[in-house]
Amino acid sequence: MHPDGTLVAKNYVSQVWSSDFGTGAHICRSIVYDIEFSISEDATLAGMLLNDHTSQQARMKYTGDQAKQAALAAAGKKNGDIFDEFKV
């Protein structure tokens, strides 16, 4: 609602994001998920709260491929480090 009590337009949130940040709400949701995903996959639950999402499907939709690839690369490096400890 506007301060005068009138209802806002359906795309109001996206318009506000766009005017303040140069991009709409869809990309901002993705940015939130990517930032949280960079912390940990479990942290994306915080992204769900910030984006007011209740489904894991939304979480997966908005988490970008680049964030997922970076997580896989980090996991691969961590696995390599673990196995390096066992080399004789």
Kinemage of the C-alpha trace (Angstrom):
@kinemage 1
@onewidth
@group {chain A} dominant
@subgroup {mainchain}
@vectorlist {calphas} color= white
{ca met a 1} P 0.000 0.000 0.000
{ca his a 2} L 1.028 3.550 -0.631
{ca pro a 3} L 1.207 5.870 2.391
{ca asp a 4} L -2.189 7.302 1.390
{ca gly a 5} L -3.771 3.814 1.627
{ca thr a 6} L -4.182 3.165 -2.087
{ca leu a 7} L -3.080 -0.192 -3.441
{ca val a 8} L 0.170 -0.435 -5.335
{ca ala a 9} L 0.430 -1.912 -8.831
{ca lys a 10} L 1.120 -5.644 -9.206
{ca asn a 11} L 4.712 -4.991 -10.371
{ca tyr a 12} L 5.389 -2.274 -7.755
{ca val a 13} L 8.197 -4.154 -6.012
{ca ser a 14} L 10.008 -4.689 -9.299
{ca gln a 15} L 9.575 -1.006 -10.177
{ca val a 16} L 11.096 0.074 -6.848
{ca trp a 17} L 14.046 -2.314 -7.240
{ca ser a 18} L 14.553 -1.104 -10.797
{ca ser a 19} L 14.513 2.580 -9.889
{ca asp a 20} L 16.878 2.105 -6.937
{ca phe a 21} L 19.192 -0.643 -8.227
{ca gly a 22} L 18.745 -0.684 -11.992
{ca thr a 23} L 17.237 -4.154 -12.075
{ca gly a 24} L 13.913 -5.737 -11.263
{ca ala a 25} L 12.891 -8.065 -8.450
{ca his a 26} L 13.547 -11.274 -10.405
{ca ile a 27} L 17.273 -10.659 -10.756
{ca cys a 28} L 17.470 -9.384 -7.178
{ca arg a 29} L 16.003 -12.660 -5.938
{ca ser a 30} L 18.712 -14.479 -7.872
{ca ile a 31} L 21.405 -12.247 -6.384
{ca val a 32} L 20.130 -12.981 -2.865
{ca tyr a 33} L 20.217 -16.725 -3.533
{ca asp a 34} L 23.672 -16.579 -5.132
{ca ile a 35} L 25.104 -14.642 -2.185
{ca glu a 36} L 23.581 -17.042 0.314
{ca phe a 37} L 24.670 -20.060 -1.784
{ca ser a 38} L 28.247 -18.745 -1.790
{ca ile a 39} L 28.166 -18.993 2.004
{ca ser a 40} L 26.765 -22.528 1.977
{ca glu a 41} L 23.932 -24.475 0.434
{ca asp a 42} L 22.244 -24.482 3.839
{ca ala a 43} L 22.443 -20.683 3.908
{ca thr a 44} L 20.111 -20.588 0.911
{ca leu a 45} L 17.358 -21.237 3.463
{ca ala a 46} L 18.018 -17.647 4.586
{ca gly a 47} L 17.557 -16.633 0.952
{ca met a 48} L 14.181 -18.321 1.000
{ca leu a 49} L 13.191 -16.232 4.011
{ca leu a 50} L 14.512 -13.002 2.477
{ca asn a 51} L 12.650 -13.697 -0.763
{ca asp a 52} L 9.483 -14.872 1.016
{ca his a 53} L 9.629 -18.264 -0.712
{ca thr a 54} L 8.321 -21.456 0.829
{ca ser a 55} L 9.303 -24.079 -1.746
{ca gln a 56} L 12.636 -25.725 -2.466
{ca gln a 57} L 11.669 -25.464 -6.149
{ca ala a 58} L 11.877 -21.657 -5.964
{ca arg a 59} L 15.243 -21.924 -4.216
{ca met a 60} L 16.639 -24.093 -7.014
{ca lys a 61} L 15.109 -21.902 -9.739
{ca tyr a 62} L 16.715 -18.711 -8.479
{ca thr a 63} L 20.125 -20.095 -7.532
{ca gly a 64} L 22.228 -19.352 -10.590
{ca asp a 65} L 24.216 -21.895 -12.567
{ca gln a 66} L 27.419 -19.939 -11.942
{ca ala a 67} L 26.953 -20.245 -8.172
{ca lys a 68} L 26.278 -23.970 -8.510
{ca gln a 69} L 29.392 -24.451 -10.672
{ca ala a 70} L 31.529 -22.550 -8.168
{ca ala a 71} L 30.203 -24.743 -5.353
{ca leu a 72} L 30.979 -27.903 -7.327
{ca ala a 73} L 34.518 -26.672 -8.046
{ca ala a 74} L 35.057 -25.852 -4.362
{ca ala a 75} L 33.728 -29.271 -3.341
{ca gly a 76} L 36.026 -30.964 -5.878
{ca lys a 77} L 39.031 -29.073 -4.511
{ca lys a 78} L 38.080 -29.965 -0.946
{ca asn a 79} L 37.776 -33.651 -1.931
{ca gly a 80} L 41.182 -33.452 -3.617
{ca asp a 81} L 42.698 -31.916 -0.492
{ca ile a 82} L 41.235 -34.694 1.652
{ca phe a 83} L 42.620 -37.424 -0.596
{ca asp a 84} L 46.010 -35.688 -0.784
{ca glu a 85} L 46.334 -36.217 2.963
{ca phe a 86} L 46.215 -40.000 2.391
{ca lys a 87} L 48.927 -40.094 -0.267
{ca val a 88} L 52.104 -41.748 0.849
